[in-house]
Amino acid sequence: MAFEIKDIDETQAPLLEHLIELRARLMRCLAAMAVAFGACLYFVNYILAFLVQPLRDAYPGNGGKLVYTKLYEAFFVDLKVAAFAAFIISFPVIANQLWAFVAPGLYAKEKRAFLPFLVATPVLFLLGAALAYYVVMPTAFRWMLGFQGNRGGIQMEALPSVGDYLGLVMQFILAFGVSFLLPVLLLLLNRAGIVSRQQLKAARRYVIVAITALSAVLTPPDVGSQLMLAVPLVILFEGSLIVMWMSERKAAREAARNGGEVTTTTPA
């Protein structure tokens, strides 16, 4: 019996097609990032003005200044700001390409279950970033600048470098934006059957301690910023439990209509 080696194994053809599609979608994501980066680099002064606004407002008399101690620091700050803004602007395109790649492998019921999380992710991220920009950063910067003046017989003046300041701003925005995705993570784990609402309720005190510790790590070392991150996260955690409870109630009603067993649920 002759052994025949084919040019392409038919069992591997679908895998190759998926890899080709994945490469094409990654190229589209990179192209969107490149276009957004070019546009953001062109308008980098406007983006920089937006990012330094909280510091400018925190200074007495809306003055203040930023310095750079290395000759090349300002140039790399422009690149960092453009890349940061480009990622945020191109994120809808990246999310759309990810969804277009994953969606064909999902059933209609799975698509309906996953789509709300895809919509909620950018909304929650923007809510967290807005809280950081409009509330947390102005409050934190006013507190930090309050140490200026004559202290112990010597004049103290804040002269933050542009690189350090923008690194702090990005830390605030990313910390609050990513942390606000906590409900998405918890609800996905619940839908996947990895954790249940009862398990989260039982571990509530440990979750609160973990949120407090995470807030201390992600924010600068001032109690105000840590509380302004920890308190919303605890509220989002409790809101996730309520959403899980409502989902259980809905599933119980559907089971009752279909002749299944009705499961009793207790509020979060």
Secondary structure, DSSP 4 states (H G I P E B T S, - for coil): ------SS-TTTHHHHHHHHHHHHHHHHHHHHHHHHHHHHHHTHHHHHHHHHHHHHHHSGGG----B-SSTTHHHHHHHHHHHHHHHHHHHHHHHHHHHHHHGGGS-HHHHHHHHHHHHHHHHHHHHHHHHIIIIIHHHHHHHHHTT-EEETTEEE----BHHHHHHHHHHHHHHHHHHTTHHHHHHHHHHTTSS-HHHHHHTHHHHHHHHHHHHHHHS-S-HHHHHHHHHHHHHHHHHHHHHHHHHHHHHHHHHHHTT-PPPP----
